[in-house]
Amino acid sequence: MKKDIHPDYRPVVFRDPGAGFAFLTRSTVTSGKTVVWEDGNTYPVVDVDVSSASHPFYTGRNRVMDTAGRVERFNQRYGRS
């Protein structure tokens, strides 16, 4: 690999403020904000809109689309009679 062309790969905290969920991982993303983590060290923090704690697929709150009912309604309205 060439030297001095790759971004720094360092610990970063990703935080979902809506769900009150945060996790520490490694990333190349940059941020101007910092947070003191549970281990007492200060890390850059990135606020995300959706995480596994708030996404409907992972929380079980997702809606199931009734595609069969939609097709039947469409055929009743616009289908051949």
PDB file of N, CA, C and O in Angstrom, chain B, residues numbered from 101:
ATOM      1  N   MET B 101       0.832  -1.182   0.000  1.00  0.00           N
ATOM      2  CA  MET B 101       0.000   0.000   0.000  1.00  0.00           C
ATOM      3  C   MET B 101       0.877   1.247   0.000  1.00  0.00           C
ATOM      4  O   MET B 101       1.967   1.261   0.573  1.00  0.00           O
ATOM      5  N   LYS B 102       0.387   2.275  -0.643  1.00  0.00           N
ATOM      6  CA  LYS B 102       1.105   3.538  -0.641  1.00  0.00           C
ATOM      7  C   LYS B 102       0.934   4.233   0.706  1.00  0.00           C
ATOM      8  O   LYS B 102      -0.117   4.139   1.340  1.00  0.00           O
ATOM      9  N   LYS B 103       1.967   4.919   1.124  1.00  0.00           N
ATOM     10  CA  LYS B 103       1.919   5.616   2.408  1.00  0.00           C
ATOM     11  C   LYS B 103       1.275   6.988   2.250  1.00  0.00           C
ATOM     12  O   LYS B 103       1.373   7.620   1.199  1.00  0.00           O
ATOM     13  N   ASP B 104       0.620   7.430   3.308  1.00  0.00           N
ATOM     14  CA  ASP B 104       0.046   8.775   3.428  1.00  0.00           C
ATOM     15  C   ASP B 104      -1.065   9.093   2.435  1.00  0.00           C
ATOM     16  O   ASP B 104      -1.300  10.265   2.142  1.00  0.00           O
ATOM     17  N   ILE B 105      -1.759   8.076   1.904  1.00  0.00           N
ATOM     18  CA  ILE B 105      -2.913   8.364   1.046  1.00  0.00           C
ATOM     19  C   ILE B 105      -4.213   7.839   1.652  1.00  0.00           C
ATOM     20  O   ILE B 105      -5.299   8.189   1.192  1.00  0.00           O
ATOM     21  N   HIS B 106      -4.103   7.003   2.678  1.00  0.00           N
ATOM     22  CA  HIS B 106      -5.293   6.406   3.272  1.00  0.00           C
ATOM     23  C   HIS B 106      -5.734   7.210   4.493  1.00  0.00           C
ATOM     24  O   HIS B 106      -4.888   7.715   5.231  1.00  0.00           O
ATOM     25  N   PRO B 107      -7.041   7.339   4.719  1.00  0.00           N
ATOM     26  CA  PRO B 107      -7.517   8.067   5.905  1.00  0.00           C
ATOM     27  C   PRO B 107      -7.215   7.280   7.174  1.00  0.00           C
ATOM     28  O   PRO B 107      -7.001   6.068   7.130  1.00  0.00           O
ATOM     29  N   ASP B 108      -7.200   7.977   8.296  1.00  0.00           N
ATOM     30  CA  ASP B 108      -6.948   7.334   9.584  1.00  0.00           C
ATOM     31  C   ASP B 108      -8.110   6.420   9.938  1.00  0.00           C
ATOM     32  O   ASP B 108      -9.275   6.788   9.787  1.00  0.00           O
ATOM     33  N   TYR B 109      -7.782   5.235  10.406  1.00  0.00           N
ATOM     34  CA  TYR B 109      -8.765   4.243  10.848  1.00  0.00           C
ATOM     35  C   TYR B 109      -8.672   4.197  12.368  1.00  0.00           C
ATOM     36  O   TYR B 109      -7.702   3.679  12.921  1.00  0.00           O
ATOM     37  N   ARG B 110      -9.683   4.739  13.043  1.00  0.00           N
ATOM     38  CA  ARG B 110      -9.598   4.917  14.480  1.00  0.00           C
ATOM     39  C   ARG B 110     -10.941   4.611  15.137  1.00  0.00           C
ATOM     40  O   ARG B 110     -11.951   4.489  14.443  1.00  0.00           O
ATOM     41  N   PRO B 111     -10.969   4.486  16.463  1.00  0.00           N
ATOM     42  CA  PRO B 111     -12.239   4.249  17.167  1.00  0.00           C
ATOM     43  C   PRO B 111     -13.171   5.455  17.053  1.00  0.00           C
ATOM     44  O   PRO B 111     -12.740   6.600  17.188  1.00  0.00           O
ATOM     45  N   VAL B 112     -14.453   5.184  16.801  1.00  0.00           N
ATOM     46  CA  VAL B 112     -15.483   6.216  16.669  1.00  0.00           C
ATOM     47  C   VAL B 112     -16.754   5.690  17.336  1.00  0.00           C
ATOM     48  O   VAL B 112     -17.053   4.498  17.260  1.00  0.00           O
ATOM     49  N   VAL B 113     -17.492   6.572  17.982  1.00  0.00           N
ATOM     50  CA  VAL B 113     -18.783   6.221  18.581  1.00  0.00           C
ATOM     51  C   VAL B 113     -19.884   6.645  17.624  1.00  0.00           C
ATOM     52  O   VAL B 113     -19.941   7.805  17.216  1.00  0.00           O
ATOM     53  N   PHE B 114     -20.758   5.716  17.264  1.00  0.00           N
ATOM     54  CA  PHE B 114     -21.955   6.021  16.483  1.00  0.00           C
ATOM     55  C   PHE B 114     -23.117   6.043  17.458  1.00  0.00           C
ATOM     56  O   PHE B 114     -23.306   5.105  18.232  1.00  0.00           O
ATOM     57  N   ARG B 115     -23.908   7.132  17.417  1.00  0.00           N
ATOM     58  CA  ARG B 115     -24.969   7.339  18.402  1.00  0.00           C
ATOM     59  C   ARG B 115     -26.285   7.607  17.701  1.00  0.00           C
ATOM     60  O   ARG B 115     -26.351   8.398  16.760  1.00  0.00           O
ATOM     61  N   ASP B 116     -27.343   6.938  18.170  1.00  0.00           N
ATOM     62  CA  ASP B 116     -28.709   7.167  17.703  1.00  0.00           C
ATOM     63  C   ASP B 116     -29.435   7.903  18.824  1.00  0.00           C
ATOM     64  O   ASP B 116     -29.922   7.270  19.760  1.00  0.00           O
ATOM     65  N   PRO B 117     -29.514   9.250  18.743  1.00  0.00           N
ATOM     66  CA  PRO B 117     -30.110   9.997  19.850  1.00  0.00           C
ATOM     67  C   PRO B 117     -31.583   9.691  20.078  1.00  0.00           C
ATOM     68  O   PRO B 117     -32.057   9.774  21.211  1.00  0.00           O
ATOM     69  N   GLY B 118     -32.313   9.340  19.030  1.00  0.00           N
ATOM     70  CA  GLY B 118     -33.733   9.052  19.187  1.00  0.00           C
ATOM     71  C   GLY B 118     -33.998   7.795  19.992  1.00  0.00           C
ATOM     72  O   GLY B 118     -35.004   7.703  20.696  1.00  0.00           O
ATOM     73  N   ALA B 119     -33.100   6.830  19.890  1.00  0.00           N
ATOM     74  CA  ALA B 119     -33.284   5.577  20.604  1.00  0.00           C
ATOM     75  C   ALA B 119     -32.434   5.503  21.864  1.00  0.00           C
ATOM     76  O   ALA B 119     -32.590   4.580  22.663  1.00  0.00           O
ATOM     77  N   GLY B 120     -31.536   6.468  22.048  1.00  0.00           N
ATOM     78  CA  GLY B 120     -30.656   6.423  23.205  1.00  0.00           C
ATOM     79  C   GLY B 120     -29.669   5.277  23.128  1.00  0.00           C
ATOM     80  O   GLY B 120     -29.332   4.672  24.145  1.00  0.00           O
ATOM     81  N   PHE B 121     -29.206   4.977  21.927  1.00  0.00           N
ATOM     82  CA  PHE B 121     -28.332   3.830  21.679  1.00  0.00           C
ATOM     83  C   PHE B 121     -27.029   4.317  21.068  1.00  0.00           C
ATOM     84  O   PHE B 121     -27.037   5.169  20.179  1.00  0.00           O
ATOM     85  N   ALA B 122     -25.916   3.786  21.537  1.00  0.00           N
ATOM     86  CA  ALA B 122     -24.609   4.151  20.999  1.00  0.00           C
ATOM     87  C   ALA B 122     -23.707   2.927  21.022  1.00  0.00           C
ATOM     88  O   ALA B 122     -23.840   2.063  21.888  1.00  0.00           O
ATOM     89  N   PHE B 123     -22.789   2.860  20.066  1.00  0.00           N
ATOM     90  CA  PHE B 123     -21.824   1.768  20.066  1.00  0.00           C
ATOM     91  C   PHE B 123     -20.481   2.274  19.565  1.00  0.00           C
ATOM     92  O   PHE B 123     -20.407   3.196  18.752  1.00  0.00           O
ATOM     93  N   LEU B 124     -19.443   1.664  20.057  1.00  0.00           N
ATOM     94  CA  LEU B 124     -18.070   2.020  19.728  1.00  0.00           C
ATOM     95  C   LEU B 124     -17.552   1.042  18.693  1.00  0.00           C
ATOM     96  O   LEU B 124     -17.640  -0.172  18.876  1.00  0.00           O
ATOM     97  N   THR B 125     -17.016   1.567  17.611  1.00  0.00           N
ATOM     98  CA  THR B 125     -16.439   0.741  16.555  1.00  0.00           C
ATOM     99  C   THR B 125     -15.279   1.503  15.945  1.00  0.00           C
ATOM    100  O   THR B 125     -14.928   2.583  16.420  1.00  0.00           O
ATOM    101  N   ARG B 126     -14.692   0.965  14.916  1.00  0.00           N
ATOM    102  CA  ARG B 126     -13.599   1.635  14.224  1.00  0.00           C
ATOM    103  C   ARG B 126     -14.092   2.092  12.859  1.00  0.00           C
ATOM    104  O   ARG B 126     -14.843   1.380  12.190  1.00  0.00           O
ATOM    105  N   SER B 127     -13.667   3.283  12.449  1.00  0.00           N
ATOM    106  CA  SER B 127     -14.117   3.854  11.192  1.00  0.00           C
ATOM    107  C   SER B 127     -13.138   4.927  10.727  1.00  0.00           C
ATOM    108  O   SER B 127     -12.265   5.365  11.476  1.00  0.00           O
ATOM    109  N   THR B 128     -13.308   5.340   9.464  1.00  0.00           N
ATOM    110  CA  THR B 128     -12.515   6.433   8.913  1.00  0.00           C
ATOM    111  C   THR B 128     -13.295   7.737   8.903  1.00  0.00           C
ATOM    112  O   THR B 128     -12.762   8.765   8.484  1.00  0.00           O
ATOM    113  N   VAL B 129     -14.537   7.721   9.353  1.00  0.00           N
ATOM    114  CA  VAL B 129     -15.380   8.912   9.339  1.00  0.00           C
ATOM    115  C   VAL B 129     -14.820   9.958  10.306  1.00  0.00           C
ATOM    116  O   VAL B 129     -14.251   9.623  11.346  1.00  0.00           O
ATOM    117  N   THR B 130     -14.992  11.225   9.941  1.00  0.00           N
ATOM    118  CA  THR B 130     -14.511  12.304  10.796  1.00  0.00           C
ATOM    119  C   THR B 130     -15.693  13.039  11.417  1.00  0.00           C
ATOM    120  O   THR B 130     -16.786  13.081  10.852  1.00  0.00           O
ATOM    121  N   SER B 131     -15.453  13.614  12.582  1.00  0.00           N
ATOM    122  CA  SER B 131     -16.496  14.361  13.277  1.00  0.00           C
ATOM    123  C   SER B 131     -15.841  15.411  14.172  1.00  0.00           C
ATOM    124  O   SER B 131     -14.762  15.188  14.721  1.00  0.00           O
ATOM    125  N   GLY B 132     -16.499  16.541  14.308  1.00  0.00           N
ATOM    126  CA  GLY B 132     -16.000  17.596  15.172  1.00  0.00           C
ATOM    127  C   GLY B 132     -16.449  17.437  16.613  1.00  0.00           C
ATOM    128  O   GLY B 132     -15.888  18.060  17.514  1.00  0.00           O
ATOM    129  N   LYS B 133     -17.473  16.594  16.836  1.00  0.00           N
ATOM    130  CA  LYS B 133     -17.990  16.389  18.188  1.00  0.00           C
ATOM    131  C   LYS B 133     -17.286  15.201  18.834  1.00  0.00           C
ATOM    132  O   LYS B 133     -16.867  14.265  18.152  1.00  0.00           O
ATOM    133  N   THR B 134     -17.165  15.252  20.152  1.00  0.00           N
ATOM    134  CA  THR B 134     -16.565  14.150  20.899  1.00  0.00           C
ATOM    135  C   THR B 134     -17.467  13.771  22.056  1.00  0.00           C
ATOM    136  O   THR B 134     -18.354  14.530  22.447  1.00  0.00           O
ATOM    137  N   VAL B 135     -17.229  12.582  22.598  1.00  0.00           N
ATOM    138  CA  VAL B 135     -17.983  12.089  23.742  1.00  0.00           C
ATOM    139  C   VAL B 135     -17.028  11.261  24.601  1.00  0.00           C
ATOM    140  O   VAL B 135     -16.115  10.611  24.092  1.00  0.00           O
ATOM    141  N   VAL B 136     -17.258  11.298  25.906  1.00  0.00           N
ATOM    142  CA  VAL B 136     -16.485  10.460  26.819  1.00  0.00           C
ATOM    143  C   VAL B 136     -17.210   9.126  26.914  1.00  0.00           C
ATOM    144  O   VAL B 136     -18.365   9.072  27.336  1.00  0.00           O
ATOM    145  N   TRP B 137     -16.546   8.067  26.529  1.00  0.00           N
ATOM    146  CA  TRP B 137     -17.154   6.730  26.485  1.00  0.00           C
ATOM    147  C   TRP B 137     -17.073   6.074  27.856  1.00  0.00           C
ATOM    148  O   TRP B 137     -16.464   6.627  28.772  1.00  0.00           O
ATOM    149  N   GLU B 138     -17.679   4.902  28.006  1.00  0.00           N
ATOM    150  CA  GLU B 138     -17.761   4.188  29.277  1.00  0.00           C
ATOM    151  C   GLU B 138     -16.396   3.828  29.850  1.00  0.00           C
ATOM    152  O   GLU B 138     -16.251   3.678  31.063  1.00  0.00           O
ATOM    153  N   ASP B 139     -15.388   3.690  28.978  1.00  0.00           N
ATOM    154  CA  ASP B 139     -14.054   3.332  29.457  1.00  0.00           C
ATOM    155  C   ASP B 139     -13.247   4.547  29.911  1.00  0.00           C
ATOM    156  O   ASP B 139     -12.096   4.406  30.324  1.00  0.00           O
ATOM    157  N   GLY B 140     -13.843   5.741  29.839  1.00  0.00           N
ATOM    158  CA  GLY B 140     -13.185   6.952  30.287  1.00  0.00           C
ATOM    159  C   GLY B 140     -12.409   7.690  29.211  1.00  0.00           C
ATOM    160  O   GLY B 140     -11.921   8.793  29.457  1.00  0.00           O
ATOM    161  N   ASN B 141     -12.282   7.113  28.028  1.00  0.00           N
ATOM    162  CA  ASN B 141     -11.576   7.761  26.922  1.00  0.00           C
ATOM    163  C   ASN B 141     -12.522   8.639  26.121  1.00  0.00           C
ATOM    164  O   ASN B 141     -13.733   8.417  26.127  1.00  0.00           O
ATOM    165  N   THR B 142     -11.984   9.624  25.438  1.00  0.00           N
ATOM    166  CA  THR B 142     -12.768  10.528  24.604  1.00  0.00           C
ATOM    167  C   THR B 142     -12.629  10.095  23.151  1.00  0.00           C
ATOM    168  O   THR B 142     -11.521   9.908  22.649  1.00  0.00           O
ATOM    169  N   TYR B 143     -13.778   9.937  22.480  1.00  0.00           N
ATOM    170  CA  TYR B 143     -13.812   9.501  21.085  1.00  0.00           C
ATOM    171  C   TYR B 143     -14.660  10.470  20.268  1.00  0.00           C
ATOM    172  O   TYR B 143     -15.541  11.131  20.817  1.00  0.00           O
ATOM    173  N   PRO B 144     -14.402  10.563  18.958  1.00  0.00           N
ATOM    174  CA  PRO B 144     -15.310  11.331  18.098  1.00  0.00           C
ATOM    175  C   PRO B 144     -16.662  10.625  18.039  1.00  0.00           C
ATOM    176  O   PRO B 144     -16.727   9.396  18.073  1.00  0.00           O
ATOM    177  N   VAL B 145     -17.733  11.400  17.952  1.00  0.00           N
ATOM    178  CA  VAL B 145     -19.072  10.821  17.918  1.00  0.00           C
ATOM    179  C   VAL B 145     -19.774  11.270  16.644  1.00  0.00           C
ATOM    180  O   VAL B 145     -19.663  12.424  16.231  1.00  0.00           O
ATOM    181  N   VAL B 146     -20.504  10.333  16.026  1.00  0.00           N
ATOM    182  CA  VAL B 146     -21.286  10.600  14.823  1.00  0.00           C
ATOM    183  C   VAL B 146     -22.735  10.257  15.141  1.00  0.00           C
ATOM    184  O   VAL B 146     -23.040   9.122  15.506  1.00  0.00           O
ATOM    185  N   ASP B 147     -23.628  11.232  15.006  1.00  0.00           N
ATOM    186  CA  ASP B 147     -25.050  10.999  15.241  1.00  0.00           C
ATOM    187  C   ASP B 147     -25.681  10.453  13.975  1.00  0.00           C
ATOM    188  O   ASP B 147     -25.502  11.015  12.894  1.00  0.00           O
ATOM    189  N   VAL B 148     -26.421   9.357  14.104  1.00  0.00           N
ATOM    190  CA  VAL B 148     -27.100   8.729  12.973  1.00  0.00           C
ATOM    191  C   VAL B 148     -28.601   8.818  13.191  1.00  0.00           C
ATOM    192  O   VAL B 148     -29.067   8.879  14.329  1.00  0.00           O
ATOM    193  N   ASP B 149     -29.354   8.824  12.104  1.00  0.00           N
ATOM    194  CA  ASP B 149     -30.810   8.913  12.189  1.00  0.00           C
ATOM    195  C   ASP B 149     -31.445   7.575  12.542  1.00  0.00           C
ATOM    196  O   ASP B 149     -32.403   7.519  13.313  1.00  0.00           O
ATOM    197  N   VAL B 150     -30.909   6.499  11.976  1.00  0.00           N
ATOM    198  CA  VAL B 150     -31.500   5.178  12.158  1.00  0.00           C
ATOM    199  C   VAL B 150     -30.400   4.194  12.519  1.00  0.00           C
ATOM    200  O   VAL B 150     -29.334   4.183  11.903  1.00  0.00           O
ATOM    201  N   SER B 151     -30.667   3.372  13.520  1.00  0.00           N
ATOM    202  CA  SER B 151     -29.738   2.309  13.893  1.00  0.00           C
ATOM    203  C   SER B 151     -30.543   1.031  14.099  1.00  0.00           C
ATOM    204  O   SER B 151     -31.756   1.011  13.891  1.00  0.00           O
ATOM    205  N   SER B 152     -29.865  -0.026  14.506  1.00  0.00           N
ATOM    206  CA  SER B 152     -30.571  -1.281  14.742  1.00  0.00           C
ATOM    207  C   SER B 152     -31.534  -1.164  15.924  1.00  0.00           C
ATOM    208  O   SER B 152     -32.454  -1.973  16.048  1.00  0.00           O
ATOM    209  N   ALA B 153     -31.340  -0.181  16.781  1.00  0.00           N
ATOM    210  CA  ALA B 153     -32.239   0.013  17.926  1.00  0.00           C
ATOM    211  C   ALA B 153     -33.513   0.748  17.546  1.00  0.00           C
ATOM    212  O   ALA B 153     -34.498   0.686  18.282  1.00  0.00           O
ATOM    213  N   SER B 154     -33.515   1.448  16.404  1.00  0.00           N
ATOM    214  CA  SER B 154     -34.704   2.220  16.038  1.00  0.00           C
ATOM    215  C   SER B 154     -35.301   1.821  14.695  1.00  0.00           C
ATOM    216  O   SER B 154     -36.393   2.282  14.363  1.00  0.00           O
ATOM    217  N   HIS B 155     -34.635   0.987  13.914  1.00  0.00           N
ATOM    218  CA  HIS B 155     -35.155   0.609  12.600  1.00  0.00           C
ATOM    219  C   HIS B 155     -36.300  -0.388  12.774  1.00  0.00           C
ATOM    220  O   HIS B 155     -36.162  -1.349  13.531  1.00  0.00           O
ATOM    221  N   PRO B 156     -37.423  -0.180  12.094  1.00  0.00           N
ATOM    222  CA  PRO B 156     -38.585  -1.058  12.267  1.00  0.00           C
ATOM    223  C   PRO B 156     -38.312  -2.523  11.932  1.00  0.00           C
ATOM    224  O   PRO B 156     -38.926  -3.407  12.529  1.00  0.00           O
ATOM    225  N   PHE B 157     -37.417  -2.799  11.005  1.00  0.00           N
ATOM    226  CA  PHE B 157     -37.129  -4.189  10.657  1.00  0.00           C
ATOM    227  C   PHE B 157     -36.508  -4.931  11.832  1.00  0.00           C
ATOM    228  O   PHE B 157     -36.855  -6.082  12.097  1.00  0.00           O
ATOM    229  N   TYR B 158     -35.599  -4.282  12.532  1.00  0.00           N
ATOM    230  CA  TYR B 158     -34.905  -4.934  13.642  1.00  0.00           C
ATOM    231  C   TYR B 158     -35.696  -4.900  14.941  1.00  0.00           C
ATOM    232  O   TYR B 158     -35.488  -5.755  15.802  1.00  0.00           O
ATOM    233  N   THR B 159     -36.590  -3.945  15.106  1.00  0.00           N
ATOM    234  CA  THR B 159     -37.367  -3.849  16.341  1.00  0.00           C
ATOM    235  C   THR B 159     -38.663  -4.639  16.274  1.00  0.00           C
ATOM    236  O   THR B 159     -39.321  -4.819  17.298  1.00  0.00           O
ATOM    237  N   GLY B 160     -39.047  -5.114  15.095  1.00  0.00           N
ATOM    238  CA  GLY B 160     -40.276  -5.896  14.957  1.00  0.00           C
ATOM    239  C   GLY B 160     -41.508  -5.038  14.781  1.00  0.00           C
ATOM    240  O   GLY B 160     -42.621  -5.557  14.862  1.00  0.00           O
ATOM    241  N   ARG B 161     -41.358  -3.754  14.544  1.00  0.00           N
ATOM    242  CA  ARG B 161     -42.501  -2.864  14.367  1.00  0.00           C
ATOM    243  C   ARG B 161     -42.795  -2.593  12.902  1.00  0.00           C
ATOM    244  O   ARG B 161     -43.532  -1.660  12.585  1.00  0.00           O
ATOM    245  N   ASN B 162     -42.231  -3.393  12.004  1.00  0.00           N
ATOM    246  CA  ASN B 162     -42.451  -3.129  10.588  1.00  0.00           C
ATOM    247  C   ASN B 162     -43.867  -3.524  10.179  1.00  0.00           C
ATOM    248  O   ASN B 162     -44.486  -4.399  10.784  1.00  0.00           O
ATOM    249  N   ARG B 163     -44.357  -2.865   9.148  1.00  0.00           N
ATOM    250  CA  ARG B 163     -45.691  -3.140   8.646  1.00  0.00           C
ATOM    251  C   ARG B 163     -45.595  -4.113   7.489  1.00  0.00           C
ATOM    252  O   ARG B 163     -44.680  -4.027   6.670  1.00  0.00           O
ATOM    253  N   VAL B 164     -46.526  -5.025   7.422  1.00  0.00           N
ATOM    254  CA  VAL B 164     -46.576  -5.972   6.323  1.00  0.00           C
ATOM    255  C   VAL B 164     -47.571  -5.429   5.311  1.00  0.00           C
ATOM    256  O   VAL B 164     -48.726  -5.160   5.641  1.00  0.00           O
ATOM    257  N   MET B 165     -47.117  -5.272   4.091  1.00  0.00           N
ATOM    258  CA  MET B 165     -47.986  -4.760   3.034  1.00  0.00           C
ATOM    259  C   MET B 165     -48.916  -5.869   2.550  1.00  0.00           C
ATOM    260  O   MET B 165     -48.472  -6.984   2.274  1.00  0.00           O
ATOM    261  N   ASP B 166     -50.176  -5.565   2.452  1.00  0.00           N
ATOM    262  CA  ASP B 166     -51.161  -6.516   1.965  1.00  0.00           C
ATOM    263  C   ASP B 166     -51.241  -6.374   0.453  1.00  0.00           C
ATOM    264  O   ASP B 166     -52.136  -5.706  -0.066  1.00  0.00           O
ATOM    265  N   THR B 167     -50.312  -6.999  -0.251  1.00  0.00           N
ATOM    266  CA  THR B 167     -50.262  -6.838  -1.706  1.00  0.00           C
ATOM    267  C   THR B 167     -51.415  -7.547  -2.393  1.00  0.00           C
ATOM    268  O   THR B 167     -51.896  -7.082  -3.426  1.00  0.00           O
ATOM    269  N   ALA B 168     -51.866  -8.667  -1.837  1.00  0.00           N
ATOM    270  CA  ALA B 168     -52.981  -9.372  -2.474  1.00  0.00           C
ATOM    271  C   ALA B 168     -54.238  -8.525  -2.417  1.00  0.00           C
ATOM    272  O   ALA B 168     -54.977  -8.457  -3.399  1.00  0.00           O
ATOM    273  N   GLY B 169     -54.497  -7.883  -1.296  1.00  0.00           N
ATOM    274  CA  GLY B 169     -55.664  -7.021  -1.180  1.00  0.00           C
ATOM    275  C   GLY B 169     -55.580  -5.817  -2.095  1.00  0.00           C
ATOM    276  O   GLY B 169     -56.599  -5.373  -2.623  1.00  0.00           O
ATOM    277  N   ARG B 170     -54.387  -5.281  -2.291  1.00  0.00           N
ATOM    278  CA  ARG B 170     -54.211  -4.142  -3.174  1.00  0.00           C
ATOM    279  C   ARG B 170     -54.488  -4.528  -4.627  1.00  0.00           C
ATOM    280  O   ARG B 170     -55.122  -3.775  -5.367  1.00  0.00           O
ATOM    281  N   VAL B 171     -54.014  -5.689  -5.023  1.00  0.00           N
ATOM    282  CA  VAL B 171     -54.243  -6.140  -6.406  1.00  0.00           C
ATOM    283  C   VAL B 171     -55.731  -6.359  -6.641  1.00  0.00           C
ATOM    284  O   VAL B 171     -56.257  -5.985  -7.689  1.00  0.00           O
ATOM    285  N   GLU B 172     -56.406  -6.960  -5.679  1.00  0.00           N
ATOM    286  CA  GLU B 172     -57.841  -7.198  -5.829  1.00  0.00           C
ATOM    287  C   GLU B 172     -58.616  -5.882  -5.915  1.00  0.00           C
ATOM    288  O   GLU B 172     -59.536  -5.756  -6.723  1.00  0.00           O
ATOM    289  N   ARG B 173     -58.248  -4.906  -5.089  1.00  0.00           N
ATOM    290  CA  ARG B 173     -58.914  -3.601  -5.160  1.00  0.00           C
ATOM    291  C   ARG B 173     -58.658  -2.921  -6.501  1.00  0.00           C
ATOM    292  O   ARG B 173     -59.563  -2.307  -7.067  1.00  0.00           O
ATOM    293  N   PHE B 174     -57.448  -3.026  -7.006  1.00  0.00           N
ATOM    294  CA  PHE B 174     -57.136  -2.437  -8.310  1.00  0.00           C
ATOM    295  C   PHE B 174     -57.977  -3.092  -9.387  1.00  0.00           C
ATOM    296  O   PHE B 174     -58.549  -2.403 -10.232  1.00  0.00           O
ATOM    297  N   ASN B 175     -58.058  -4.406  -9.367  1.00  0.00           N
ATOM    298  CA  ASN B 175     -58.846  -5.102 -10.381  1.00  0.00           C
ATOM    299  C   ASN B 175     -60.333  -4.770 -10.253  1.00  0.00           C
ATOM    300  O   ASN B 175     -61.030  -4.718 -11.266  1.00  0.00           O
ATOM    301  N   GLN B 176     -60.834  -4.547  -9.046  1.00  0.00           N
ATOM    302  CA  GLN B 176     -62.229  -4.167  -8.883  1.00  0.00           C
ATOM    303  C   GLN B 176     -62.479  -2.791  -9.472  1.00  0.00           C
ATOM    304  O   GLN B 176     -63.514  -2.562 -10.098  1.00  0.00           O
ATOM    305  N   ARG B 177     -61.541  -1.872  -9.279  1.00  0.00           N
ATOM    306  CA  ARG B 177     -61.727  -0.512  -9.767  1.00  0.00           C
ATOM    307  C   ARG B 177     -61.509  -0.403 -11.268  1.00  0.00           C
ATOM    308  O   ARG B 177     -62.333   0.157 -11.992  1.00  0.00           O
ATOM    309  N   TYR B 178     -60.386  -0.947 -11.721  1.00  0.00           N
ATOM    310  CA  TYR B 178     -59.968  -0.678 -13.089  1.00  0.00           C
ATOM    311  C   TYR B 178     -59.919  -1.914 -13.972  1.00  0.00           C
ATOM    312  O   TYR B 178     -59.658  -1.809 -15.170  1.00  0.00           O
ATOM    313  N   GLY B 179     -60.166  -3.081 -13.396  1.00  0.00           N
ATOM    314  CA  GLY B 179     -60.065  -4.314 -14.170  1.00  0.00           C
ATOM    315  C   GLY B 179     -61.274  -4.499 -15.077  1.00  0.00           C
ATOM    316  O   GLY B 179     -62.257  -3.762 -15.010  1.00  0.00           O
ATOM    317  N   ARG B 180     -61.162  -5.477 -15.894  1.00  0.00           N
ATOM    318  CA  ARG B 180     -62.286  -5.786 -16.790  1.00  0.00           C
ATOM    319  C   ARG B 180     -63.413  -6.406 -16.002  1.00  0.00           C
ATOM    320  O   ARG B 180     -63.183  -7.229 -15.116  1.00  0.00           O
ATOM    321  N   SER B 181     -64.628  -6.015 -16.320  1.00  0.00           N
ATOM    322  CA  SER B 181     -65.767  -6.547 -15.582  1.00  0.00           C
ATOM    323  C   SER B 181     -66.615  -7.444 -16.454  1.00  0.00           C
ATOM    324  O   SER B 181     -67.621  -7.982 -15.993  1.00  0.00           O
TER     325      SER B 181
END
